[in-house]
Structures are given as structure tokens and as C-alpha cells.
Amino acid sequence: MTAPRILVFDSGLGGLSVLRELRIARPDAELCYLADTAGFPYGGLTEGQVIDRVINAMDAATARFAPDIAVIACNTASTLVLPHLRAAFDIAFVGTVPAIKPAANATTNRMISVLATPGTVKRDYTRALIDTYSFHIDVTLVGATRLAELAEAVLRGHPVDEAAIASEIAPAFVELGRRRTDAVVLGCTHYPLIREYLERLAPWPVTWIDPAPAIARRAVSLLPPADPVVTAGVGRAWFTGEERDGATGLGAVLKRFGVATRDVLPLEDARRGRLAQP
Ligand code: DGL
């Protein structure tokens, strides 16, 4: 029995919040992390741009890594590209979409907020989740323009702009008469990585809904069972762009998530390489 190879994809470092849950759920797996840093942030891209970038990235990644399964650890991409990916590639894809159903179950005040990128809050997919699971409660959609970038900065050890984080999350906290928001969906995979800041800077305590553990369970359920004698799996990362800051701090971040090596995978080169193969 060989360990499964799982591809985890995001525009940046946010998908590490899903990778760490995959590591817990399937300790033997070989985890290949691909971040489209040359296209980051996806939150402000047009739908066409996101679709093109993700298809190109998956083309490169499936050719290079031959994964058993791919996890799109990005809400901004998953709410758009999953049907395209499933039509174009033979492997199974697991997506990450705003956890509106668990938030609707968690709220007692019938008031939830969805904190996500501007792209994710605009999607028909997100509207459909709201219509299906939270039509009976008040839902505030917050398109945070800078929060993913602020989370990247925190992770990379840059100075933290706490006032900016506070103002990005403030619109998610709503008071309606004697009721107020009591559950907030972390609708971007970057946000769970700065959860301690979110908790501290929130105007009042709420239940934060992070879908990563459920996504990891779903992905693992699609794989053959693990060998009873588990050997620890490796983690490796690729970035589509060069690190602007010379990767200061990045190696340490990746190590914290059990990712031992990193490399650059320019999408165009990878595609040429694939075409060159017999
Ligand atoms: N981590 C991504 C998400 O879950 C988005 C970050 C970005 O590229 O804007 O939506």
C-alpha cells in the first residue's frame, strides 16, 4: 500500500490552514502544496482571470505531481472553477466554499456574517448557499479587500497592522435592536491562520466557523485506507512566482506546517515541460 499524494492549491499561504488538517487526518500522505503567488491576491481578479489561472495551475500540477486527489483550498477559486476542473481532469477535486450551513446551525441570535474576499461574496455559488441554508436568518456578506494580504504579512513575520485588521473585520459585527451577530464564517482560507488576531480584535466574542477540518475529512474519505503501519508523510511546496522578500521567514512558516522543501514552479514552463513529454 503506497501513501496517497494530495495536491493542495491556493493563491497564497492560506491553503496551509487546510494542509495542517489534512496532515492530522492522514499523517502518511505526501502533501504537495502549490501556491499561485504570481497571481495573488485572487480576491480582486475577474472571474475569467481566476478560471484561467486555476486551470493553468492544475494543468501544471497534475503533470508534475500526478496527485491522487486535489484540494482547492481557496474559496475564491472553488466557488467558480470546480465544474471546469471536474470536466477537464480525471482526478477527484475537493473544494473549499463558505461554511454557511454550519454557521446557520451555530447561531442562536439568527445573525451570521460571511467574511470573505470581494470575489467570493459576489459569486452566485455563495448566494445559492445562503438561499439554501440560511434563508431564515440574517446574513451579512463582507468582502474584505485587504484581509488576505494582511494575513500573508502576519505569517511572513512582517509588522502587523492591527488597526487595518480591525477595520477589515468590523463590518461583520452587526447589531439589530437587541440582537447581534454571533457566528462569523471564515470564508477565505487565509483567515484561520490569523485567528488569534481576529479573536482579540473582534468587537465582541463570536463563534468563528472554519471549514478546514471538514474539508480534510471529506478529502480523506475519498482515499483508500491508510496502511496500519504509518510512516510520516513528507510535505513540499511550490510557488508560481519568485519571493519578493527573498523568502525571509517563509522557510520557517512552511516548517511550522511540516513542509520541508520549497521551489518555484512557473506555470508557463511547467506547461511546456508537459508538452515535451512523450
Ligand atoms: N485564500 C483564498 C480564499 O480562500 C483567497 C486569497 C486571495 O487570493 O485573495 O479565498
Boltz pocket constraint, residues with backbone or C-beta under 6 A from the ligand:
constraints:
  - pocket:
      binder: B
      contacts: [[A, 10], [A, 11], [A, 12], [A, 14], [A, 15], [A, 39], [A, 40], [A, 41], [A, 42], [A, 43], [A, 44], [A, 73], [A, 74], [A, 75], [A, 76], [A, 77], [A, 117], [A, 120], [A, 148], [A, 187], [A, 188], [A, 189], [A, 190]]
      max_distance: 6.0
